Amino acid sequence: MIIEPVIGAVYRGRFAPSPTGPLHFGSLVSALGSYLDAKVHGGEWLVRIEDVDKLRCRPEHEAAILRTLERYGFRWDGAIMRQSERTEAYREELKKAAFSNAERAEWQENCNLRKLLRNAIDFEE
């Protein structure tokens, strides 16, 4: 299956570290991969801080992670996003996606593994 790009869409790469400690090597490699992928596609590279674990996330860890990224030459496009600041936006999207009871029953009736597999097989033929 080939997925065609949406005309006029901006390619966006994201890196979303959790500020629970210093940036480790594996996360740095992940950042590099997403950064290069975004840039080779002429897109943006965004940083979103996964700060929803209030017990372990610390502002000093976030600052250290961002300094490390800067030290290695990463430059993000746009403002840094924080998950903790997006709760209302997510709530609004969930409201849009919420099923009514009738819609849920119809979906459950029409969406089961056997039908999904049969449709997948028919699609590839």
N, C-alpha and C positions, 0 to 999 in steps of 0.2 A: 504494500500500500504506500503510495506517495502522498505526502501532505504538502499541499501548495501553500506558499506564504500568503498572508493577507496583504493586499495592496495597500500601501500607505502605513502599514504597521511598523512600529519601531521595535527592533530586536532588543530585548533586555536580558542581561545577565544579572544574577543576584548572588550575593554572598551574605549569609545570615549566621554570624557567630553568636554563641551564647556567652555573655560576659561573666563566666563563673571562674575564670582564672586566665592566665596568660594564653596567648594564641600558640597552639602547638603546631608542629611541623605538618601533620596531616591536614589541618585546616588551612595552612598556608598553601599547600599544594592544591587543595580544593579551590581556594581563592584564585590562584593562578590559572587554573583550568577555566573557571567561569569568566574571568577577566579576558583571557585570550579569545575565548569563544565569542564573547560579546564584541570585542574589538575587531576580530576578523570578519564579522558580519556587519560591521559599520554601526553597531548598536551602542547602547548605554550599558554601563555597569553600575549597579546599585548596591548599597550596603544597607541591610536591615538587621538591626540588633534584636536578637531573640531574648528579650529581657522579661519573660513572663514568670520565670521561677524566682519569685520574690525572696525566697530564703537564701539562694546561692548567688544571684546576680548582684554585682557591685559596680558602682560608677567608676571606681578606680581600675577595675578589670576592663571595662569598656574603653576607657581612655588609653590603657596600655595596648589593647588590641588595635585601636585606630592608629596609635603611634607606630606600632610594628608594621602595619600595612603601609603607612607613609614612608617608613624607613626603607622598605623594599621597593618603593617606587609606584605603589598603587595609587591611582587617582580615581575617585568615584564621581559619578555624574549625579548632580542634584543633592538634595538634603539627605542626611542619614535618617532612615525610618526606624522607629522602635515599635515592636509588636504591642507593647503596653499602651501605646498611644492610639492604636487602631481599633480598639474594642468596639466603638460605636459604628465604624464603617463595616466591620464584620457582622455586627448585629443587623444592620440594614440589609446587607446582602443575604443573610440567612432568612430574613422576613420575605424577601423576593423569591427565594428558592423553596420556601416552606410549602409542603403539600397540604391540601385539604384532605379530610378523611376519605372522600370519594376518589380524589386523585391518587392517594396512597394505595387504596384498594385496587384501582385500575392498574397501577404500576406493578404491584405485587402479582396481580393476575397475569400480566403480559410479560413480565421480566423474570424469567427463571433460567437456570443454567442450561437446560436442554434447548430452550428457544434461542438463547444467546449463541450457543455452539452451532446450532443449525443455521442461524443467520450468518455467522462467521464463515461457515463452510460454503454457503450459497454465495456469499460476497466474493470469495476468492475464485470461484469457478468461472 
